Amino acid sequence: MGTFMNYDAWISVAGRLLIASYFIMSLPHGILNGRAAHHIKKLGAFGVPLPVVTFWIGWIIELVGCVLLVANWHLDIGIYCLAVFTIVSNGLYNRYWTVTDPMVKNFSRLLFFANNAVLGGLLVLLAAK
């Protein structure tokens, strides 16, 4: 293929950037327009200790994971950051089995399994590293 990267390398870069974009798009959404206060309040309602500190630690872990993934630098650490963030946030926010409203329950279920798919992509990326 001459001077261009090989096909597998392009797929790897595209997959890494697509996974990172999922998280990158949520970073500003999580803190702008009063969203940080909303998330902190929800964390408190879930019984999470030190909800303000927990929120900002989670946000920083997500940011660090994104930066490492996009930069392709210490990729395993970036993947672990995003995997931990996904597992914890998914377990807190998308507990569809506790929801009674059918529409909200279905939406929460879809988010739960979509996040599981993202986690699967992170694990595949880790295995291919």
N, C-alpha and C positions, 0 to 999 in steps of 0.2 A: 503494500500500500504506500510505498514511498515515504515521504516525510510526515504523513499523518499518523496519528495514534492508531493502534490497531482497534478492531471492532470491539473486543472485550474491554479494552481500556475506556472507550467511549461509553459503553453500557455501564461500566462501573461508576464513571464520573456522573453520568445522567442519573443513575439510581441514588447515588449519594446526595446529589443536589436536590432531587425531588423529595427525598426524605427530609432533608434539612429545611426545605421550603415549607413543609407542613408546620414545623416548629417556629420558623422565622416569622411566618404570618401571624402566629398567635402571640408573639412577644409584645408588640405594641398594643394589641387588643387587650392584653391582660392588665395593662397599667393605665391606659388612657381613658378619659371621660368617666372617671370615678370607678373604673373596673377594679382597680387594686383594692379599694375600700370594700367593694362588693365581694370579692374573693376572700378577703380577710374576714369579713362578717360570716361568710359561709364556712370557712375553716373553723371559726369559733363555734358555730352552730353544730359542726360535726364533732366537737369536743377535742379538736387538735390543740395541744398545748402551745402557748406562745404563737398565736396565729399570725401576728405581724411579722415576727422573725421567720416563722415557717414559710410564709408567702414569699418573702424576699430571698430566702435561701433557695427555694424552689425556682424562682424566676432566674436567679444567678446560675443555678445548675443548668437550666434550660439554655440560657444564653451561652455559657461556656461550651456546652455540648454542641450547639449550632456552630460556633466559631471553629471549634476543632474539626467538626465534620466538613465544613465548607473549605477550610484551609488544608484538609487532608494531613493534619499534623496531630500526632498522638491520637490517631483515629480510634483506638480501642478505648481510651479514656472518654472521648466524646460520645462514643456509642453507649458506654456504661452510664454516663450522665443522662443521656436522653432516655435510656431504658428505665433507669430508676425513676426519673421524672414521670414517664408514661405510666409505669405500674402504680406509683403512689397517687398521682392525680386521677387516673382512671378508677382506682379503687375508692377514692373519696367522692368524686363528682358523678360517676355514672353507675351508681348502684340501682340499676333498673328494677331489680327484684324487690326493692322497698317502695316503689312508686305505685300509687293507686290509679291515677289518671291514665287511661289507656293511650292517649296521644303522647303525653310526656314520657310514659313508660317505653313506648316504642322508639321514640327519638333517643332516649337515654340508652336503650339496648343497642341501637344502631351505632351510637358513638362509642359504646363500650367495645363492640366487636371491631369497629374501624380502628380504634386505638390498639386493639390486639393485633390487627393486621400490620399496623405501623411497627409495633414491637417485633413482629415476625420479620419484617424487612430489616430492622436493626440487627436482629440475630443472624440473618443471612449475610448481611454486610460484615458483621464481626467474623463469621466463619470464613468468608472469602478474603479477609484481610491478610 
